[in-house]
């Protein structure tokens, strides 16, 4: 029985995961490109497979049509927007994900981006390496207002970290947990209010038709001049063109982006910005998170293929 494994970090620090899958009788096809697979590349690799451990590579209708034997999809992560769930349901393909495995790692990274952008840490580092010791005046994080769009596992962990900085917290989520909100002093607010009132706006929601471009031109225009936008979720949550223009004209203070609608970004203007901290979709890439995601993804796949754990 053949399976495909696409995430580049799967088994990197715990290679025994490959041995575990092989002991269960699985023949492993690996992504050896060192990059996210294109639709054409994954279509060729997945054709003979009955299972796949997938990262952010495309599993759309076209790809799934090339995999007639596929019975189980194990998401290495939590976002399912790269998978055509309707077709999976129609074909009876089981889909699982590693819920909670990387929540702390992503929350840490999001808060790290907040600090990096507010204090211009990346810019100061570049100047110091050029032996420029001039001072740069930056803005504060402590006692400011944080707006969280998506108060799920990651959003909640970010809220907990923000309380250590005495931040006022506004949050939006369709599913509201009053007990959590009361315990951590989180105030319920819609995206419009968050964008107009918050000093930091951090995105932690799934990508759906309703959330695509939830940060759009109008909401960016409503932001404070010292506002900072953080995105460690999905690039398509933000109108990239509108945000790029706002950063170029200093309409807002800055942004910390670990995700883009096209990775890496093709527009060279992104790379010229001093008020942007960029990430390579790596917010979940810690030893602890990747090991836990790997173990969960492997166990989920074995379970759904009816193989021994």
Protein Blocks (a to p, Z undefined) as FASTA:
>chain_A
ZZddfbfkgoklmmmlmmmmmmnopacdddfkopacdfklmmmmmmmpcbdcdfkbccdf
klmmmmmmbmbdcdebjblklpcfklmmmnopacdddehklmmmmmmmmmmmmmmmmnom
mmmmmmmmnopabdcddddfehpacddehjafklmmmmmmmmmnopacddddfbacfklm
mmnopacddfklmmmmpmbdcdfbdcdfklgokbcfklmmmpcfkbccddfkbfklpcfk
lmmmmmmnomafbdcdfbdfbdcdfblklmmpckbccdehillmcfklmmmmmmmmmmmm
mmmnopaZZ
